[in-house]
């Protein structure tokens, strides 16, 4: 909900900004996406809800690759 109506660049900038991401470093973002139980709910949302594509492990790998390659954002 916090990203509704925002461009990919705006979302990316928010994820990278510790003032707007819960004080997390990029390494902590990888851990958060890859291991947080609440984030994991997206892949096991319960009866009657559609799960996000892929898996939490795949999301972790993608975010990790993004961080390892410079964590660049598209322009807003």
Secondary structure, DSSP 8 states (H G I E B T S, - for coil): -TTTT--HHHHHHHHH-TTTTTS--HHHHHHHHHH-HHHHGGGS--TTS---SS-HHHHHHHHHHHHHTT------
